[in-house]
Amino acid sequence: MSNVPILGSKPVEKKKTFRLLHCWVCDTLEELPPFEGPAAQDYLLEVACEKHVFDSGEPHRGNLFVDIPVDAWRDPETRRDAIRQIRQGGSKGLAEIDDKFYETRSTFMEDAMKCYKAHNSPKDGCVDWHVSDKMLIPNTIKERRKEGLDSYESTPGVKTYLCDFCPVAIKVAERKQKLMGL
């Protein structure tokens, strides 16, 4: 029994991180070492912020990003992308990956509204609620076949339906909560 590993006994290598202070007024980025302890004792941050004040004495506004992996920051491309996102006020969300994402979501909502109106604006439920032809299926049939995977429809897991974008979805969710006693 002496060879049996004890859960949690393997030391976890802590990745080196740092903090990044972004001043919105000066548009500067300052690297700071990590700090663990009460914020009131973070004197290094206090010193770094001292030069970021208006003539009136009012402090500049900004962000403090913590736990940034040093390894990722060393990669010039990752660093450039991170700086670009910080200076532009953050990521564009899923539009960062697919610039048509939000357009697509609007299309789903428009299609759901057409269906809702075609069913005479039902209040509590719909005869087409989550029927198979309302399922939103990605166009991955060829790729799935090539990888030997079952069809999207037959795989377990949460599926998204056009119904999920419909006003009826709110009533369905309320009814579910009521039935569950929530």
C-alpha positions as CSV (number, residue, x, y, z in Angstrom):
1,M,0.0,0.0,0.0
2,S,3.0,2.3,0.3
3,N,3.0,3.0,-3.5
4,V,-0.6,4.3,-3.5
5,P,-0.6,8.0,-4.3
6,I,-2.4,10.3,-2.0
7,L,-4.7,12.7,-3.6
8,G,-3.3,16.2,-3.6
9,S,0.2,15.0,-2.6
10,K,1.8,15.9,-5.9
11,P,3.0,19.5,-5.8
12,V,1.3,21.7,-8.2
13,E,3.6,23.9,-10.1
14,K,2.5,27.5,-9.7
15,K,2.9,29.4,-13.0
16,K,4.6,32.7,-12.7
17,T,2.3,35.7,-13.1
18,F,2.4,39.4,-12.9
19,R,0.0,42.4,-12.8
20,L,-0.6,45.0,-15.4
21,L,-1.7,48.5,-14.5
22,H,-3.5,50.4,-17.4
23,C,-4.0,54.1,-17.0
24,W,-6.9,55.3,-19.2
25,V,-5.7,58.9,-19.2
26,C,-2.0,58.3,-20.0
27,D,-2.8,55.2,-22.0
28,T,0.2,53.5,-20.3
29,L,0.7,49.9,-19.3
30,E,3.0,49.1,-16.3
31,E,4.1,45.7,-15.3
32,L,4.0,45.0,-11.5
33,P,4.9,41.9,-9.6
34,P,2.1,39.8,-8.1
35,F,0.9,40.8,-4.6
36,E,-0.8,38.6,-2.0
37,G,-2.1,40.4,1.0
38,P,-4.5,43.2,2.0
39,A,-5.0,45.8,-0.6
40,A,-4.1,48.5,1.9
41,Q,-0.6,47.0,2.1
42,D,0.0,47.0,-1.6
43,Y,2.6,49.8,-1.5
44,L,4.1,49.1,-4.8
45,L,0.7,49.6,-6.5
46,E,0.3,52.8,-4.5
47,V,3.7,54.1,-5.7
48,A,2.9,53.1,-9.3
49,C,-0.4,55.1,-9.1
50,E,1.1,58.2,-7.6
51,K,2.2,59.6,-10.9
52,H,-1.2,59.1,-12.4
53,V,-3.0,62.1,-11.1
54,F,-4.5,65.3,-12.6
55,D,-3.1,68.7,-11.5
56,S,-6.1,69.0,-9.3
57,G,-4.9,65.9,-7.3
58,E,-7.7,63.7,-8.6
59,P,-6.5,60.3,-9.5
60,H,-6.6,59.0,-13.1
61,R,-8.9,56.1,-13.8
62,G,-7.7,52.7,-15.1
63,N,-7.6,48.9,-14.7
64,L,-5.5,46.5,-12.8
65,F,-5.2,43.2,-14.5
66,V,-3.9,40.4,-12.2
67,D,-2.6,36.9,-12.6
68,I,-1.3,37.4,-16.2
69,P,0.9,34.4,-17.1
70,V,4.4,35.5,-17.7
71,D,4.9,32.8,-20.4
72,A,2.0,34.1,-22.4
73,W,3.2,37.7,-22.1
74,R,6.6,36.7,-23.5
75,D,5.0,35.6,-26.7
76,P,5.1,38.7,-28.9
77,E,1.9,37.9,-30.8
78,T,-0.1,37.1,-27.6
79,R,1.3,40.3,-26.0
80,R,0.3,42.4,-29.0
81,D,-3.2,41.0,-29.1
82,A,-3.6,41.5,-25.3
83,I,-2.4,45.1,-25.5
84,R,-4.7,45.8,-28.4
85,Q,-7.7,44.4,-26.5
86,I,-6.8,46.4,-23.4
87,R,-6.4,49.6,-25.3
88,Q,-9.7,49.1,-27.2
89,G,-11.6,48.5,-24.0
90,G,-11.6,44.7,-24.1
91,S,-12.6,41.9,-26.3
92,K,-15.4,42.1,-28.8
93,G,-16.8,38.8,-27.3
94,L,-17.7,36.1,-29.8
95,A,-17.5,38.7,-32.6
96,E,-13.7,38.5,-32.1
97,I,-13.8,35.0,-33.5
98,D,-16.8,35.3,-35.9
99,D,-17.7,38.9,-36.9
100,K,-21.1,37.5,-38.0
101,F,-22.0,36.1,-34.6
102,Y,-24.2,38.9,-33.4
103,E,-25.8,39.2,-36.9
104,T,-26.5,35.5,-36.7
105,R,-28.1,35.9,-33.3
106,S,-30.3,38.6,-34.6
107,T,-31.3,36.4,-37.5
108,F,-32.4,33.7,-35.0
109,M,-34.5,36.2,-33.1
110,E,-36.1,37.4,-36.3
111,D,-36.9,33.9,-37.4
112,A,-38.2,33.0,-34.0
113,M,-40.5,36.1,-34.1
114,K,-41.8,35.0,-37.6
115,C,-42.6,31.6,-36.2
116,Y,-44.2,33.1,-33.1
117,K,-46.5,35.3,-35.2
118,A,-47.3,32.4,-37.5
119,H,-48.5,30.5,-34.4
120,N,-50.7,33.5,-33.5
121,S,-48.5,34.7,-30.7
122,P,-49.1,31.9,-28.2
123,K,-48.9,32.9,-24.5
124,D,-48.0,29.8,-22.5
125,G,-46.6,27.2,-24.9
126,C,-46.3,26.2,-28.5
127,V,-47.2,23.1,-30.5
128,D,-43.8,23.3,-32.2
129,W,-41.8,23.7,-28.9
130,H,-38.4,22.0,-29.4
131,V,-39.5,19.8,-32.3
132,S,-36.7,18.3,-34.3
133,D,-37.1,20.6,-37.3
134,K,-36.6,23.7,-35.0
135,M,-33.2,22.4,-33.8
136,L,-30.3,24.6,-34.9
137,I,-27.8,22.2,-36.4
138,P,-24.3,23.2,-37.3
139,N,-23.2,22.3,-40.9
140,T,-20.6,19.7,-39.8
141,I,-22.1,16.6,-41.4
142,K,-19.0,15.9,-43.6
143,E,-16.5,16.5,-40.8
144,R,-18.5,14.4,-38.3
145,R,-18.7,11.5,-40.9
146,K,-14.9,11.8,-41.6
147,E,-14.2,11.6,-37.8
148,G,-16.6,8.6,-37.4
149,L,-18.9,10.6,-35.1
150,D,-22.7,10.2,-34.9
151,S,-25.0,12.9,-36.3
152,Y,-25.3,16.0,-34.2
153,E,-29.0,15.3,-33.5
154,S,-28.2,11.9,-32.0
155,T,-25.3,12.9,-29.8
156,P,-26.2,13.5,-26.1
157,G,-26.0,17.0,-24.7
158,V,-27.8,20.3,-24.7
159,K,-29.2,21.4,-28.0
160,T,-30.2,24.8,-29.1
161,Y,-33.5,25.4,-30.9
162,L,-35.0,28.3,-32.7
163,C,-37.6,28.2,-29.8
164,D,-34.9,29.4,-27.4
165,F,-35.0,32.8,-29.1
166,C,-38.8,33.1,-29.0
167,P,-40.9,35.1,-26.4
168,V,-42.6,31.8,-25.5
169,A,-39.2,30.6,-24.0
170,I,-39.7,33.0,-21.0
171,K,-43.1,31.4,-20.2
172,V,-41.8,27.9,-20.6
173,A,-38.9,28.7,-18.2
174,E,-41.3,30.3,-15.7
175,R,-43.5,27.2,-15.8
176,K,-40.5,24.9,-15.3
177,Q,-39.4,26.9,-12.3
178,K,-42.9,26.8,-10.8
179,L,-43.2,23.0,-11.3
180,M,-39.8,22.6,-9.6
181,G,-41.0,24.8,-6.7
182,L,-38.5,27.6,-7.3
